[in-house]
Amino acid sequence: MATVSPTPITPRDERAVTAHEALEPLYERLALYTESTLLSAAMAAGWPAEEATRALAALRLQDALSILCRANRGPRISMHSPTAE
């Protein structure tokens, strides 16, 4: 199984970037690791790579839609501000 090496995160008091910018590389590496692990598991269980890829894409879409629905019901939070607008 692949391992993920630590990604340094800029401390808040040394901010030259936003929290989003500091977290983005780690988020992308985690997403890639998660996707490859899920696809490997599905293919090891006998599912064709194409079908496993489609299923994973459907799950990602379902998750994104769920997040959007929750966001639309609550207070609107700007990506650039920690407070509600």
N, C-alpha and C positions, 0 to 999 in steps of 0.2 A: 504494500500500500504506500502511496506517495506521502511525503511529509511536507508540511508548510513551515518554512523558516520564519522566525519573527521579523516583522516589519516595524521599524522604528516609527513612533508617532510623536510629532512635535508637541512638547509640553505647552500648555495654555499660555504660560507667562513668557514663552519664547515665540509667540505667534508671529509668523510672517505670512501665514496662509490661513484660510478658513478651516474650520473643523472638517467640512466636506472635503476640502483638498487634502487634508492630512490623512483622512480615513479612506479616501478613494483607492489608493493602491492596495491596501489590505483587503478592502471589500472586493475588489476585482480578483485578487489572488484566491480569496476564500470562495468566491463564486465559481472560479475555474476548478478549484480542488473539489468542491461539492459536485459540480456537474460531471467531472471525470470519474469520481467515485460512484455516483449513481449510474452512469452509463456502463461502467465496468461491471457493477453488480447485476444490472439487467442482462447484459450480454453473457455473463457467467451463468445466469439462470436460464439461458437459452433463447432470449428474445433477440430478434434481429436488430442490428445497430440503428437502422432507419426507423423502425417502430419505436425503439427506446428513445431515440432523439425526438420524435414527434410527441411522445408521451411526456417527456421532460419539458418540452416547449409549452405544451398544454398546461402543465402544472405551474410553470412560471407565469403564464398568462392569467390563470385562475388566481394565483397569489397576488399579482399586480392589481387585478380588478378588485380583489378583496380589500387591499390596502387603500385603493382609491375610494371605494365605497365608505370605508371607515373614516377616511380623511374628510369626505364630503359631509359626514354627519356631525363631526366635531368642529371645534374652532379652527379657523384657517391659520396655519403656521407657515410663515415664510421660510424658505430654505436658507435665507440670509439673516434671519433674526430668530432668537430663541423665544420670542414672545408672540402671543396671538395678535393677529391683525384685526 
